Amino acid sequence: MIIAFLDTGSLENEYFERELKDHDLFICDSLEDCPAEAEALSVFVNSKIDASVLKAHKALRLIVTRSQTVDHIDLQACVRRGVTVSNVGAGYGENTVPEHVFALLLALSRRLRVAFDMMAGRGFTYENLRGIELHGRTLGVVGTGRIGRQVLRLAKAFGMTTLGCDTHRDKEAAAALGFRYVKFSKMLELADYISVNVPLTPSTYHLFNRETFARCKRGLILVNTARGPVIESEALIEALDSGIVAGAGLDVLEDERVMRKRADHILTDQILAHLQSSFAPVEPLGNNTERVTEVRSLLQNSTLLSHPNVIVTPHIGFNSYEAVERINRTTVENIMGFAAGTPRNVVAAKARKAMPRRTAM
């Protein structure tokens, strides 16, 4: 097969080239660079696969995403084209992601961002850097799958009281790990810390919004290592500024482009690209609702990056040597299985729904 890989590093490329030596591999910097004759695409969450991508790659038969989530792929369009989509299961990150959750929780509790900033100026006071203990605090975990359960397990080691929230309650896991299931609204009232570990679905889109933040216990510390749009950026900024949320640890954002490039540079690049590709006049921003929404999202996410009570990591919760090895191995198995006529980890398309705001679970 002709296989195009995106969003890979040198070590990954060496692995794929060695394990897939019987296939023709192309390492690409962008979707536009992928050969039109590619029969398979291996992507990460940064690559958006929609009908236009499928149209430009008419030979495409397989998309292998090196992630559990598939919200960056238009599954309905793939079904219409007869393109198989495979992913990796949650098992790859059941230790790595929860450990990153606690890296963020501890960094916020012990005010590490403030400490780094103060040390850069070679001056600090103990009072300004005074942290809080996790022991005795209440942690709520939204989403009690394999990753969420490991977060709850680690929390017990810190002596925390633990709560779980999920549409599918695992009573055996709750008994074994010593946590209690509560409704989402009750968790907001009780939790000192909340870890978000749910996939992005119509029911979890903007699960945390103005209404839900207003019901939170004041001084909440919120950590999101799942998907950015589970939290409404503008509402989070308001909650941080008002003190409802004392701190946020974000490994994901609604618009993760700002993790790689400044918002003003992104907008400048878009304007230049438009001017270079078209002589048509630029439509006034106020007349384009989608464009206004995009610009607002860029600016809001840029604000979160610089907020003093926020720690942002660039979507690296998955990024340990062990987890990446598991991801790469599963990716190769998915490709080889498809080539042999036995597809693995196939993602079934569900009926498309809008992304409504969810205020309760």
PEPEVEN-V271270 format. One record per helix or strand of 2 or more residues. SS is the DSSP state (H for helix, E for strand). FROM is the first residue (numbers start at 0). TO is the last residue. If there is no record, write none. Layout:
ss=SS from=FROM to=TO
ss=SS from=FROM to=TO
This chain:
ss=E from=1 to=5
ss=H from=9 to=18
ss=E from=23 to=27
ss=H from=30 to=32
ss=E from=39 to=42
ss=H from=50 to=55
ss=E from=61 to=64
ss=H from=74 to=80
ss=E from=83 to=85
ss=H from=89 to=92
ss=H from=95 to=108
ss=H from=111 to=119
ss=E from=137 to=141
ss=H from=145 to=156
ss=E from=160 to=164
ss=H from=170 to=176
ss=E from=179 to=180
ss=H from=183 to=189
ss=E from=192 to=195
ss=H from=209 to=213
ss=E from=219 to=223
ss=H from=227 to=229
ss=H from=232 to=241
ss=E from=244 to=249
ss=H from=255 to=258
ss=H from=262 to=276
ss=H from=284 to=286
ss=H from=288 to=305
ss=E from=309 to=311
ss=H from=320 to=338
